[in-house]
Amino acid sequence: METGNQLIEEAQRLSDLFFDQAETIEAAGRVPADLSKLMAEAGFYRLGVPQEIGGLEAPPRLSSEIFEILAQGDASCAWVAFIGTTSGAALGNVSKEIGRQILASPTTMLTGVFAPTGRAELTDEGFRVTGRWQWGSGSQNADWIMGGCMLTKDGEPILDKAGNPANHMMIMPADKVELLDTWHVSGLKGTGSVDYQVDNLLVPTTHGVGYLDHEAHSGPLSSFPSITFLALGIAAVALGIARASIKEFVALAGSKKRAHSRKTIAEQPHTHLKLAEAEAQLRSARAFYYEAIDAVWDSTRQQGRASLALRRDLRLATTHTVTSCVQVVDAMYALGGGVSVYQTSRLQRYLRDVQVARQHIMVSPSVMETAGRLLLDVKANVSMF
């Protein structure tokens, strides 16, 4: 199995490749198949899959470091990598036999959306699935695509053990899913996050994520908060974008001069102040982010669970990191002056990409509000924590 160092080295190699092809990736509106294949061959789509069924089951810190490195080359590729990782983790909630079948090829890629905007009607044959889902990042290169569904039988909701309407993700063959041309956006264009849909598709009950009881996977990643695992990738991508923006600005500052100025941007006191502030802000957010990841990971390995306080801190750190990265990228864009507005400038793409990343519901202001309530010991809905 690949070691952590080998995975990091491969991430850096691919990041450099993606950096050179970033304009092509954006123009395509998706990650090209050959680049996706390289990430698959590197094992990046297996980072969240249990070892028992052929995955790498990498520690969350390692996965995040990989996404962060990839994002310095191209944010869209990094985004698709983390979606592949978190989607693959869903195989920990089906039987080992089914998981191995789905993961038959070492380059198998799963993508999916957990929001239950579809309906799965239980029949004697299996589930009849109908629905449409948004934000299908990486779907063009996927072998399997998942969609969250409300479960029904005879048209009536199926209730879970708590008496609430049950919902599960359905694992569907990609060639049975219709991809829609909807991804016309301002940033993260290369993620190909199109809408997709199915109509009355038969899905075996064995392919309902978490629907049937099965032998639990023994790896520590199975105890890591799954919702939080999804959010981590967003912050890792934002960290990579922010670091790339600082590098890009520093590279141009030594030669660019403002109008009517004999000094380069690098010689301006205002530049010194703003760059130092951005560097400190980025490093501080990054330190909090990885500190919180390590604390939750250590707890899940040693105790099989993470306390609400640890989960609160991780969601707080993750959302704070994205907010900080947006501010850093904005500062670099502003320091770049008029150069930044041209399509030839990477700074304008970094600004667009990080602004789209911040729009994800997993790092919305409501996360900070919930964290604040918990810090005050005020009753809060922690279902997303």
Buried (B, 14 or more C-beta within 10 A) or exposed (E): EBEBEEBBBBBBBBBEBBBEBBBEBBEBBBBBEEBBBBBBEBBBBBBBBBBBBBBBBBBBBBBBBBBBBBBBBBBBBBBBBBBBBBBBBBBBBBBBEBBBEBBEEEBBBBBBBBBBBBBBBBEEEBBBBBBBBBBBBBBBBBBBBBBBBBBBEEEEBBEEEEEEEBBBBBBBBBEEBEBBEBBEEEBBBBBBBBBBBBEEBEBEBBBBBBBBEBEEBEBBBBBBBBBBBBBBBBBBBBBBBBBBBBEBBBEBBEEBBEEEEEEBBBEBEEBEEBBEEBBEBBEEBBEBBBEBBBBBBEBBBEEEBBEEEBBBBBBBBBBBBBBBBBBBBBBBBEBBBEBBEEEEBBBBBBBBBBBBBBBBEBBBEEBBEBBEBBEEEEEBEBEBB
